[in-house]
Amino acid sequence: MKDDTRISLGSDSEVRIDRYVYAPGEGGLGMVLKFVRGCAVYVSGRIAKMAPDSIRLESPAAIIGVRGTTLAIRVDS
């Protein structure tokens, strides 16, 4: 993504980007990702470093706050 966030998806996986704002010069930073099904690996980018409270990762069972990290997630249908 524009802030160097990386998301890798496994086959038959689905992630929805509900919100993505990367305008650091204007103070606009934020991201909401919904992991719907399958497997994914998330590697945080500059938004997580600059404004960690502005990132939210959601799954059917949990909501994750990001503080600059790498994670793997699996959502069973």
C-alpha positions in Angstrom: 0.0 0.0 0.0 1.1 3.6 -0.3 2.5 3.7 3.3 4.4 0.4 2.7 1.8 -1.7 4.6 1.9 -5.2 3.1 -0.9 -7.8 3.0 -0.4 -11.2 1.5 -3.5 -13.4 1.0 -3.8 -17.1 0.7 -5.9 -18.8 -1.9 -9.7 -18.2 -1.6 -9.1 -15.5 1.1 -11.0 -12.2 1.4 -9.9 -9.0 3.1 -12.0 -5.8 2.9 -10.4 -2.3 3.2 -13.1 -0.3 4.9 -10.9 2.7 5.4 -7.5 3.8 4.2 -6.2 7.4 4.5 -2.6 8.2 4.1 -2.1 11.9 3.9 0.6 12.6 6.5 1.2 16.2 5.5 -2.5 16.9 6.1 -2.7 14.9 9.4 -4.9 12.2 7.7 -3.8 8.7 8.8 -6.0 5.7 9.3 -6.8 2.2 8.2 -9.5 -0.4 8.9 -9.1 -3.9 7.5 -11.7 -6.6 7.8 -10.4 -10.2 7.5 -13.5 -12.0 6.2 -12.1 -15.5 5.4 -9.0 -17.5 4.7 -5.4 -16.8 5.6 -3.4 -13.6 5.4 -0.2 -12.0 6.6 -0.1 -8.4 7.6 3.0 -6.3 7.9 2.5 -2.8 9.2 3.7 0.3 7.4 4.3 3.9 8.2 0.7 4.6 9.5 1.4 2.2 12.3 4.6 4.0 13.2 3.2 7.5 12.9 -0.3 7.0 14.4 -0.7 3.4 15.9 -4.1 4.2 17.4 -5.5 4.9 13.9 -5.2 1.3 12.7 -7.8 -1.4 13.4 -7.8 -5.0 12.1 -11.1 -6.8 12.4 -12.1 -10.5 12.2 -15.4 -12.2 13.0 -14.1 -13.1 16.4 -11.8 -10.2 17.4 -10.6 -6.6 16.9 -6.9 -6.0 16.9 -5.1 -2.8 17.6 -1.7 -2.4 15.9 1.4 -1.0 17.4 3.8 -1.8 14.6 4.0 -5.5 13.9 3.7 -8.5 11.7 1.0 -11.0 12.1 -0.6 -14.0 10.4 -4.3 -14.6 10.7 -6.7 -17.4 9.7 -10.4 -17.0 9.6 -12.4 -20.1 9.2 -15.8 -19.9 7.5 
